[in-house]
């Protein structure tokens, strides 16, 4: 009998299955959105896996479900990987990294600080903590601001400027961004209330020391504005044709001579074009020359002969009246 030998070759696949991480709805999300990470082990068959999740190289979770959901916060931004492990301690490869970017909410800033005044230029800037390519929208109350419908409105990228503010501009404002790629819309910013005051403010003007000043001393003038911030200060003297500008509300005057005295006043301004407050009330700085000891002695010595003559004359008159009475 002729036997034929048949050799059976068994091929054993020693390659580990390769996981793939899938992210929904997208790898770019805003804070508060729910993000689902799915660890798909390709070629893993129907084996029961335990899944290890890694963020920036560190294990953050070990679960038997292949789906990992998080309510995103900015601290969740980073690189994510996954790996599977079977009950017999055999492991899959580690997946390639996927990057999750979580952006913060929109923030609306108003300059200058509220309250503002009629005539002020107000800038509303929408800051979105994420990539560029945003188209910005501003809302006043429940209505969208349409910059092209008013000559007082201008837009420069993320900033809406209102020129010549009026009391009708007083309201709640918010902003948000729109774009073509995900995420297509940002979260709306928190509401910011803009207060517009109708009467121009008037600074309080004081001097230290108050009253008269001596030559050789220094007088500090203060132009006080208690409402809001962002002011520059302008100083005037009745004998000067030009103004002096400072970023602080105080101005030091060195009294070198009597001519440094006189009438002073101030006002504040901010923005471009500059919005000025009213002028303060005028303040007089009275300057007197220093009185030296030498000048006092000289005056006394000069007066002594006259004083002595007066005393002698009075004494003679007194004696003469005494003899007459006898």
Secondary structure by P-SEA (a helix, b strand, c coil): cbbbbbbbbbbbbcccbbbbbbbcccccccccbbbbbbbccccccccbbbbbbbccccccccccccbbbbcccccccbbbbbbbbcccccccccccbbbbbbbbcbbbbbcccccccccbbbbbbbbbccccccbbbbbcccccccccccccccccccbbbbccccccccccccccccccccccccccccbbbbbbbcbbbbbbbbbcccccccccbbbbbbbccccccbbbbbbbcccccbbbbbcccbbbbbcccccccccccccccccccccccccccbbbbbbbccccaaaaaaaaaaaaaaaaaaaaaaaaaaaaaaaaac
